[in-house]
């Protein structure tokens, strides 16, 4: 008798849960920002493992910038200590002002990357009024694969500093066959004053 | 003693799994492509469940790679069946738009009339102009809602990212419905020409109770 059966032997109530199975969102790590310049999920640090699952999802919410009207952004590490994986990405956005003065759906050329190594913006104009914040998800597919490029998809909503709701749709790939072993979030200016980012493996 | 504990009394190996509960994605089936002309999930075949067991199903495909690139590249596609895979030709009406950005920095977002369907029975394009480069692939997901309903049409929503032949990044958004009140009981993925050289396809079910 071994494993989960042995762990439950003799129990008439309650249950020791089986280890995580396919199909379950397995929480790997949660970081809570407190005036941090960056939040980084690094292979082998704090239990972060980018090799165990085909699909990883970052959920971020209540992301509050120290600086008003700035970009929330991400970058990827591909073997070195630098977050500089080459990327090609596409971005479009929609927005709507609180006073109904404008709304649109459009491509955002200021947000995409063509074989660049710099950060990928996830959304622009994040406001820093006390109640303003950013939330969204970033899905990263098969980061440990060493044959194919690494696709990612993000959708993010923010309260823009000019009092409008803005949503960004980001898709792209890290154009590398090396494994991705680190993901870093930051603002383009100032610290992440507050917020939570959780990493799940599926 | 009740439930999953009593189910496992006396077992010295193996484990009777607890039933998938509401809110948990249950992995139903994984198919791994290896030069396959198509990959099909058929209810009742090879442990596939695609019936009233779950109200929502999700297909996740990772690194779907075409065996060839002719011209500007192949289309990655799917279709639905209402006769357990004897035919894949459910009538569909769909929309297709995408963001596009080439590695040479040409970009736009656009609706693409070439890839939508208006009461068509052919395969629905999930991505087009796929690159055949060794490191190129598709990754994304498609949700299928309540396929067993015999009252309503069958909605689906897909989002993915892939490398197009330009080369560059395409990020398509596909949505539509199988315009049938028959139950949908099988789903097939393929490229418009050639084989699925590689890739992993997973089918999940999501309970609501």
HADDOCK unambig.tbl for C-alpha pairs under 7 A between the chains (distance, minus, plus):
assign (segid A and resid 1 and name CA) (segid B and resid 12 and name CA) 4.42 0.50 0.50
assign (segid A and resid 1 and name CA) (segid B and resid 13 and name CA) 6.31 0.50 0.50
assign (segid A and resid 12 and name CA) (segid B and resid 1 and name CA) 5.04 0.50 0.50
assign (segid A and resid 13 and name CA) (segid B and resid 1 and name CA) 6.90 0.50 0.50
assign (segid A and resid 22 and name CA) (segid B and resid 27 and name CA) 5.64 0.50 0.50
assign (segid A and resid 23 and name CA) (segid B and resid 25 and name CA) 4.82 0.50 0.50
assign (segid A and resid 23 and name CA) (segid B and resid 26 and name CA) 4.76 0.50 0.50
assign (segid A and resid 23 and name CA) (segid B and resid 27 and name CA) 4.62 0.50 0.50
assign (segid A and resid 23 and name CA) (segid B and resid 204 and name CA) 6.61 0.50 0.50
assign (segid A and resid 24 and name CA) (segid B and resid 24 and name CA) 6.29 0.50 0.50
assign (segid A and resid 24 and name CA) (segid B and resid 25 and name CA) 5.76 0.50 0.50
assign (segid A and resid 24 and name CA) (segid B and resid 26 and name CA) 6.94 0.50 0.50
assign (segid A and resid 88 and name CA) (segid B and resid 103 and name CA) 5.94 0.50 0.50
assign (segid A and resid 88 and name CA) (segid B and resid 168 and name CA) 6.65 0.50 0.50
assign (segid A and resid 88 and name CA) (segid B and resid 169 and name CA) 6.07 0.50 0.50
assign (segid A and resid 89 and name CA) (segid B and resid 101 and name CA) 6.20 0.50 0.50
assign (segid A and resid 89 and name CA) (segid B and resid 169 and name CA) 5.79 0.50 0.50
assign (segid A and resid 90 and name CA) (segid B and resid 99 and name CA) 5.68 0.50 0.50
assign (segid A and resid 90 and name CA) (segid B and resid 100 and name CA) 5.64 0.50 0.50
assign (segid A and resid 90 and name CA) (segid B and resid 101 and name CA) 5.21 0.50 0.50
assign (segid A and resid 90 and name CA) (segid B and resid 169 and name CA) 6.54 0.50 0.50
assign (segid A and resid 90 and name CA) (segid B and resid 171 and name CA) 6.95 0.50 0.50
assign (segid A and resid 91 and name CA) (segid B and resid 99 and name CA) 6.54 0.50 0.50
assign (segid A and resid 92 and name CA) (segid B and resid 99 and name CA) 6.72 0.50 0.50
assign (segid A and resid 92 and name CA) (segid B and resid 109 and name CA) 6.76 0.50 0.50
assign (segid A and resid 106 and name CA) (segid B and resid 109 and name CA) 6.95 0.50 0.50
assign (segid A and resid 107 and name CA) (segid B and resid 108 and name CA) 5.67 0.50 0.50
assign (segid A and resid 107 and name CA) (segid B and resid 109 and name CA) 5.36 0.50 0.50
assign (segid A and resid 114 and name CA) (segid B and resid 102 and name CA) 6.64 0.50 0.50
assign (segid A and resid 114 and name CA) (segid B and resid 103 and name CA) 4.74 0.50 0.50
assign (segid A and resid 114 and name CA) (segid B and resid 104 and name CA) 6.34 0.50 0.50
assign (segid A and resid 114 and name CA) (segid B and resid 105 and name CA) 5.20 0.50 0.50
assign (segid A and resid 115 and name CA) (segid B and resid 103 and name CA) 5.62 0.50 0.50
assign (segid A and resid 141 and name CA) (segid B and resid 62 and name CA) 6.67 0.50 0.50
assign (segid A and resid 141 and name CA) (segid B and resid 139 and name CA) 6.81 0.50 0.50
assign (segid A and resid 147 and name CA) (segid B and resid 135 and name CA) 5.83 0.50 0.50
assign (segid A and resid 148 and name CA) (segid B and resid 63 and name CA) 6.99 0.50 0.50
assign (segid A and resid 148 and name CA) (segid B and resid 135 and name CA) 4.10 0.50 0.50
assign (segid A and resid 148 and name CA) (segid B and resid 136 and name CA) 5.87 0.50 0.50
assign (segid A and resid 148 and name CA) (segid B and resid 137 and name CA) 6.69 0.50 0.50
assign (segid A and resid 149 and name CA) (segid B and resid 135 and name CA) 5.70 0.50 0.50
assign (segid A and resid 149 and name CA) (segid B and resid 136 and name CA) 6.27 0.50 0.50
assign (segid A and resid 151 and name CA) (segid B and resid 139 and name CA) 6.38 0.50 0.50
assign (segid A and resid 151 and name CA) (segid B and resid 161 and name CA) 6.23 0.50 0.50
assign (segid A and resid 153 and name CA) (segid B and resid 161 and name CA) 6.98 0.50 0.50
assign (segid A and resid 171 and name CA) (segid B and resid 161 and name CA) 5.99 0.50 0.50
assign (segid A and resid 171 and name CA) (segid B and resid 171 and name CA) 5.43 0.50 0.50
assign (segid A and resid 172 and name CA) (segid B and resid 161 and name CA) 6.33 0.50 0.50
assign (segid A and resid 172 and name CA) (segid B and resid 169 and name CA) 5.68 0.50 0.50
